[in-house]
Amino acid sequence: VKDSRPTDDRGAIRRRRFCPNCAARFTTFERVQLRELTVVKKHGQREPFDRDKLARSIYIALRKRPVEPDRVERIINSLVRQLESSGETDIPSDMIGGLVMEALASLDQVAYIRFASVYRNFREAKDFGEFVGRIAADGD
């Protein structure tokens, strides 16, 4: 380890490392995990919580949107902290989806609609129209 310091949001430790075999330098990030979380799916299936899966779904919704990556990372860290500090180790998948929807609604409306289309399983164009109509009505 050549250098070690906390990230700006204090959610991880950034370490600069050096490989004595190949002389390469690289960076690693270490995050504190408060507890092991298990996601409980709709049909009762259970799987370990995967921060990267959460991040991927958010980044997919935000693809080509004008949102800073640092801001997205802060939101992801905040969501993970919320889940870890909930006191529960078994987290229903719909709770995670709801938290992501809330976060995206306040961040970017297009990403919110994109995420909702997958999360709520939109099948037809009218599903989008009805959802956008509800958003517009709530905003008035």
C-alpha positions in Angstrom: 0.0 0.0 0.0 1.5 3.3 -1.2 -1.2 5.6 0.1 -4.5 5.3 2.0 -7.2 7.9 2.6 -11.0 8.1 3.0 -13.1 9.1 0.0 -14.8 12.5 -0.1 -18.1 11.1 1.3 -16.2 9.0 3.9 -18.1 5.9 2.6 -14.9 4.0 1.7 -11.2 3.9 2.0 -9.2 4.6 -1.1 -5.9 2.7 -1.3 -3.1 3.2 -3.9 -1.2 -0.1 -4.2 2.0 -1.2 -5.9 2.7 -4.7 -7.2 6.4 -5.6 -6.6 6.2 -8.3 -9.3 5.1 -6.3 -12.3 5.6 -2.7 -10.9 2.0 -1.8 -11.7 0.1 0.7 -9.6 -3.6 0.4 -9.0 -6.4 1.7 -6.8 -8.7 -0.3 -4.5 -11.7 0.9 -2.5 -12.7 -0.7 0.7 -16.2 -0.2 2.1 -17.5 -0.8 5.6 -20.3 -3.4 5.7 -22.4 -3.0 8.8 -24.2 -6.3 8.4 -24.9 -9.1 5.9 -28.1 -8.4 4.1 -30.3 -10.9 2.3 -32.8 -9.8 -0.4 -36.1 -11.6 -0.2 -37.7 -11.8 -3.7 -41.4 -11.7 -4.5 -41.7 -15.5 -4.6 -39.7 -16.1 -1.4 -36.3 -16.7 -3.1 -33.4 -15.4 -1.1 -30.1 -14.1 -2.3 -27.3 -12.1 -0.7 -27.6 -8.3 -1.2 -25.3 -7.1 -4.0 -24.3 -3.5 -4.0 -23.0 -3.8 -7.6 -26.4 -5.0 -8.8 -28.1 -2.0 -7.2 -25.5 0.3 -8.7 -25.9 -1.3 -12.2 -29.7 -0.8 -12.1 -29.3 2.8 -11.2 -26.6 3.5 -13.8 -28.8 1.8 -16.5 -31.7 4.1 -15.6 -29.3 7.1 -15.7 -27.6 6.2 -18.9 -26.9 9.3 -21.1 -28.5 11.6 -18.4 -26.7 14.7 -17.2 -26.0 13.5 -13.7 -22.6 13.5 -12.1 -21.2 10.1 -11.2 -20.2 11.4 -7.8 -23.8 12.3 -7.1 -24.9 8.8 -8.2 -22.3 7.2 -5.9 -23.5 9.3 -3.0 -27.1 8.1 -3.6 -26.0 4.5 -3.8 -24.0 4.8 -0.6 -27.0 6.5 1.1 -29.4 3.7 0.0 -27.0 1.0 1.2 -26.6 2.8 4.6 -30.4 3.0 4.9 -30.7 -0.7 4.3 -27.9 -1.6 6.6 -29.2 0.6 9.4 -32.8 -0.6 9.1 -32.1 -3.2 11.7 -33.3 -6.0 9.4 -31.1 -8.5 7.8 -33.9 -9.8 5.4 -34.8 -7.0 3.0 -37.8 -7.4 0.7 -36.9 -6.6 -2.9 -39.9 -4.3 -3.2 -38.5 -2.2 -0.4 -35.2 -1.8 -2.3 -37.1 -0.9 -5.5 -39.2 1.7 -3.6 -36.1 3.3 -2.1 -34.5 3.5 -5.6 -37.7 4.9 -7.1 -37.8 7.6 -4.4 -34.1 8.5 -5.0 -34.5 8.7 -8.7 -37.7 10.7 -8.5 -35.9 13.5 -6.8 -32.7 13.1 -9.0 -33.9 12.8 -12.6 -37.5 12.3 -13.9 -36.4 10.4 -17.1 -34.3 8.0 -15.1 -37.2 7.6 -12.7 -39.6 6.7 -15.5 -37.0 4.3 -17.0 -36.5 2.5 -13.7 -40.2 2.4 -13.1 -40.8 0.8 -16.5 -38.7 -2.2 -15.5 -39.6 -2.2 -11.8 -43.4 -2.0 -12.4 -43.2 -4.2 -15.5 -44.7 -1.8 -18.1 -46.0 -3.9 -21.0 -47.5 -1.3 -23.4 -47.1 2.4 -24.3 -50.2 3.2 -22.4 -48.5 2.0 -19.2 -45.9 4.7 -19.7 -48.6 7.3 -20.4 -50.5 6.5 -17.3 -47.4 6.6 -15.2 -46.2 9.9 -16.7 -49.8 11.3 -16.2 -49.7 10.4 -12.5 -46.3 12.1 -12.1 -47.6 15.2 -13.8 -50.7 15.2 -11.6 -48.6 14.9 -8.5 -46.4 17.7 -9.6 -49.3 20.2 -10.0 
